[in-house]
Amino acid sequence: MISVLGEIEAMKKLGSRLRGERLRRNLTQDYLAEMVGVTLPTFRKIEKGDGTVEFRHVARALGVLGYSDALGEIIAESQPEIRLKDLLAAERKHASPRQNR
């Protein structure tokens, strides 16, 4: 489980990287805020890593910059859990077909 301080640091890191990507592309905050569909103050909060911003706005900002796929890959797809009791369970027998008399 992540601590509160870890969560704050993670949001700041994400905001900082988003800001860096915006600057690398030479885009203004105004322009990106408009593309994301948020106000300039809200976009500034995203870049600061403010945890009060709605996640959908952060996700949209990442999408505008082309990171939608990466966002969907943050958590690896889980494999079905195989339990020992399932492996050791007796094989179920099927009923034999009915015979006409």
C-alpha positions in Angstrom: 0.0 0.0 0.0 1.3 3.5 -0.8 1.6 6.0 2.0 0.1 9.4 1.8 3.5 11.0 1.3 4.2 8.5 -1.5 1.0 9.5 -3.2 1.8 13.2 -3.0 5.3 12.6 -4.4 3.9 10.4 -7.2 1.4 13.1 -8.2 4.1 15.8 -8.2 6.4 13.6 -10.3 3.6 13.0 -12.8 2.8 16.7 -12.9 6.4 17.6 -13.4 6.8 15.1 -16.2 3.7 16.4 -17.9 5.0 19.9 -17.6 8.4 18.8 -19.1 6.6 17.1 -22.0 4.6 20.3 -22.6 7.7 22.4 -22.6 9.6 20.0 -24.9 6.8 20.3 -27.4 6.8 24.1 -27.0 3.1 24.3 -26.0 1.7 26.9 -23.7 -0.4 26.2 -20.6 -3.3 28.1 -22.2 -3.2 26.0 -25.3 -3.0 22.7 -23.5 -5.7 23.7 -20.9 -8.0 24.5 -23.9 -7.2 21.1 -25.5 -7.9 19.3 -22.3 -11.1 21.3 -21.7 -10.1 22.7 -18.3 -9.5 26.2 -17.0 -5.9 27.5 -16.8 -5.9 27.4 -13.0 -7.0 23.7 -13.1 -4.3 22.9 -15.7 -1.7 24.6 -13.4 -2.8 22.4 -10.6 -2.3 19.3 -12.8 1.2 20.4 -13.5 1.9 21.0 -9.8 0.6 17.5 -9.0 -2.2 18.8 -6.9 -4.2 15.8 -5.7 -7.5 17.7 -5.6 -7.8 17.7 -9.4 -10.2 15.2 -10.9 -8.4 12.2 -12.3 -10.3 12.4 -15.6 -8.7 15.8 -16.2 -5.2 14.4 -15.6 -6.1 11.4 -17.8 -7.3 13.8 -20.5 -4.1 15.8 -20.3 -2.0 12.7 -20.7 -4.2 11.6 -23.6 -3.8 15.0 -25.4 0.0 14.4 -25.2 -0.4 10.9 -26.6 0.0 8.9 -23.4 -3.5 7.2 -23.3 -2.0 3.8 -24.0 0.6 4.2 -21.3 -2.1 5.2 -18.8 -4.0 2.0 -19.5 -0.8 -0.1 -19.0 0.0 1.2 -15.5 -1.4 -2.0 -13.9 -0.4 -5.2 -15.7 -3.3 -7.4 -16.7 -3.7 -10.0 -14.0 -3.5 -13.7 -14.7 -6.1 -16.1 -13.3 -5.1 -17.2 -9.9 -4.4 -20.9 -9.7 -4.8 -22.4 -6.2 -3.4 -25.7 -5.0 -6.8 -26.9 -4.0 -8.0 -26.4 -7.6 -5.2 -28.5 -8.9 -5.8 -31.2 -6.4 -9.6 -31.3 -6.8 -11.0 -34.5 -8.0 -12.1 -34.4 -11.7 -15.8 -34.1 -11.9 -17.6 -36.9 -13.7 -20.4 -36.2 -16.1 -23.6 -38.1 -16.1 -23.9 -40.8 -18.7 -26.4 -40.3 -21.5 -30.0 -41.5 -20.9 -30.8 -44.7 -22.5 -34.3 -45.4 -24.0 -36.0 -48.4 -22.6 
